């Protein structure tokens, strides 16, 4: 194989490797902002992920069910509901109720870590 052809292939291979290497790595600013607005919590030993958006909270339940709650006025702290589920609290001190049952504390709530 002529030297010039081998050099071209080597340049193409190195260019492709550089492009692939640039795809991974650091999280984008959008990913970091999402992580700041997302909490991973525990309820009765199961993980619940809560993501706060403008006027709503989106929950990822332990079984994979996705639930959207809408912000409603609260005397103190936050309150989100969809009529069947209710999320209340202040900061990372949150409680969740389902179908009118008693509020269950969400423990260990912490910002979701962005992979680096």
C-alpha positions in Angstrom: 0.0 0.0 0.0 1.5 3.4 -1.0 2.7 5.7 1.8 0.3 8.5 0.8 -2.7 6.3 1.0 -1.7 5.0 4.5 -1.2 8.6 5.7 -4.7 9.6 4.5 -6.3 6.6 6.3 -4.4 7.5 9.4 -5.5 11.1 9.3 -9.1 10.0 8.7 -8.9 7.5 11.6 -7.5 10.2 14.0 -10.1 12.7 12.9 -12.9 10.2 13.6 -11.4 9.3 17.0 -11.1 13.0 17.9 -14.8 13.6 17.0 -16.0 10.6 19.1 -13.9 11.7 22.1 -15.5 15.2 21.9 -19.0 13.7 22.2 -18.6 12.4 25.8 -17.4 14.0 29.0 -18.8 17.0 30.7 -22.5 17.8 31.3 -24.1 20.7 29.5 -25.4 23.8 31.3 -28.9 22.6 30.5 -28.1 19.2 32.2 -26.7 21.0 35.2 -29.7 23.3 35.5 -32.1 20.3 35.3 -30.1 18.5 38.1 -30.4 21.6 40.3 -34.1 21.4 40.0 -34.3 17.7 40.5 -34.3 15.8 43.8 -33.8 12.1 44.5 -35.7 11.0 47.6 -36.7 7.9 49.5 -40.3 7.0 50.5 -40.8 3.8 52.5 -37.5 2.5 51.2 -38.2 3.2 47.5 -36.7 5.9 45.3 -38.8 8.8 44.0 -37.3 11.5 41.7 -38.9 14.9 41.8 -38.2 17.5 39.1 -39.5 21.0 39.6 -40.5 23.0 36.5 -42.4 26.3 36.2 -45.7 25.8 38.0 -45.4 22.0 38.2 -43.5 19.1 39.8 -42.9 15.9 37.8 -42.4 12.7 39.7 -40.8 9.5 38.6 -42.3 6.8 40.9 -40.6 3.6 41.9 -42.5 1.5 39.4 -41.5 3.8 36.5 -44.9 5.7 36.6 -44.6 9.4 35.7 -46.8 11.8 37.5 -47.3 15.5 36.9 -48.5 17.7 39.8 -49.5 21.3 39.4 -48.6 24.1 41.8 -51.4 25.5 44.0 -51.4 28.3 46.6 -49.9 27.3 49.9 -49.9 29.2 53.2 -46.3 28.3 53.8 -43.8 26.4 51.6 -44.8 24.6 48.4 -47.8 22.5 47.4 -48.4 20.6 44.2 -51.4 18.4 43.4 -53.2 16.7 40.6 -56.3 15.8 42.7 -55.1 12.3 43.4 -51.6 13.0 44.7 -50.3 15.9 46.8 -46.7 17.1 47.4 -46.0 19.6 50.2 -43.0 20.9 52.0 -40.1 23.4 52.3 -36.8 23.0 50.6 -35.8 19.4 50.7 -38.2 18.6 53.6 -41.1 17.1 51.5 -44.1 15.0 52.1 -46.2 13.0 49.6 -49.9 11.9 49.9 -51.8 9.6 47.5 -55.5 9.4 47.2 -56.2 11.4 50.4 -54.0 9.2 52.6 -51.8 10.6 55.3 -48.7 12.5 54.2 -45.6 10.2 53.9 -42.2 12.0 54.5 -39.7 11.9 51.6 -36.4 11.3 53.2 -32.8 11.8 52.1 -33.8 14.3 49.4 -30.8 15.6 47.6 -30.0 17.2 44.3 -29.7 14.6 41.5 -26.0 14.2 40.6 -25.0 14.9 37.0 -22.6 12.3 35.6 -19.3 13.8 34.7 
